[in-house]
């Protein structure tokens, strides 16, 4: 299998690609939507919200955290998760730029 050669792309391109990859699973979308709905840090309730095993949910949380989409803080023996608003500002700016360009484009 070939290498991805990420060094040939800008930091922004690599960051958006990592975010998009993390959002590429419906369980992760469900986790994001749940965190948005409760609008607070959640320590253990996420497993109860999904039809997945605790280990599977933990793996999805790890992927979301690695992409910077959520933040996790250790409180006692639990890790509490919440939305990382800074990353979503980056996503918003990126897609806003695309929408603005497409809206003003005179192609096909």
Secondary structure, DSSP 8 states (H G I E B T S, - for coil): -----GGGS-HHHHHHHHHHHHTSSHHHHHHHHHHHHHTS-BSSTHHHHSSS-HHHHHHHHHHHHHTTSEEEEEETTEEEEEE-HHHHHHHHHHHHHHHHHHHH----
